[in-house]
Amino acid sequence: MECNWIDMLAMVAPQEGQQVNAKAQLLQMLAMIGLFMLIMWLFVFRPQQKKVKEHREMLSTLKAGDKVMTNSGIVGVVIAVKEKTVSIRSGDSKLEVVQAAVSEIIERGASSSAS
């Protein structure tokens, strides 16, 4: 049995001589809005929250000696990490950027606790 959208809509629509049930239509509309909001949260908002959390965790582990890349594509080595900014050396230049501008850690610096 093949079923398409038009057949499904025809089943929902009231037949001739039947009264329209306003409460049922309101509940159906609210259920569809709720379902849409759930799908939006699952596929749009939740992944974005996850990325923000991972970025925050990555910035908390940032330390001197790490090789990083900024959002603008500048690659450099971290010299110092301050409260809101990071000093990096790229080539012969020393730059100070906000921590949020660091998009990824390319290579971890030499760890003093490594054996």
N, C-alpha and C positions, 0 to 999 in steps of 0.2 A: 504494500500500500504506500503510494507516494503521497507525501504531504508537502505543500508549499505554504508560503507566508500568507497568500491571499485566502487559502482555505482556513488557515488558523484565525485570521482576522474575521472571516465570515462566521466562524463558530462563536466568537466573542460578542459580535454585534447582536442586538436584540432582533428577534424575528418579527414579522408583521403581527400586529395585534398585542404584542407584549409591551409592558411598561419598562422604561429605563430605570434601573436600580441605581440611584445616585450614590448611595453609600458604597456599593460594590465598585463602582467606577472610581470613586475617590480612593478607596483602599488599594485598588489595582494601580492607580497612578502613583500613590505614595510608595507602594512596594517597588515599582519600577525606578523611582527616584532613589530609593534606598539601595537598590541593587546597583544602580549606576554609580552612586557615591562609594560603595564598597569596592567596585571594580577600579575606580579612579584611585582610591587609597592603595589598593594592592599593587597596581601597575605603575603609578606615577609617584605618589607621595612617599610610600614606604621605601622604594629603592633610593630615592633622593636623601631621605633621612639616614639610610645606611651609609651612603657615600660620605655625607657630612661627618658622621661619627668616625668612619675610617680615616678621613683626612685629619680630624682633630687628634686621633690617636697617633697618627704618623707624625704630626707636628710636635706632640709631646715627647717623642723619642728622638727628636732632632738634636744633634750635638756637633761640636767642632770636629772637623775632619771629614764629615759626610759630603759626598758629591751630590748636588741637588740640581733640579731643573725648575725654573720659575714658570708661571703661566705664560709669560711672554717668550719663552724659549731660551732664556739665558741659562747656560750651564756653568756652575761654579762650585767651589769648595767652601764649606761653611767655616768662617773664622771664629765668629762668636754668636751666641744665641742670647738675646735680651728678652725682656718681658713681651714686647709686641713686635720687635723687629729681628732680623737676622742679617749679619754682615757676611757677605760672600766675596770671594776673590775669583774673578773670571779673567783669565789672561793676565794683563798688567793692571787691570782695574779693580778697585775695591768698591763694592756696592753695598748699600744698606736697603733692604726691602722689608716690607711687612711680612710677617710669618704666613699670612693667608695666601701670599703670592707664590709660595713654594708648592709646586704641584706634585712633585714626586722626589723620592730619594733614589738616585740612580745607583749609588754605591755607598756602602757603610764605611766609615773611617775605621782606622785601626783601633780596636778596643783594648783598653788597658787590662781588662779582666780576662782576656783571651789567653789561653795557654799554648 
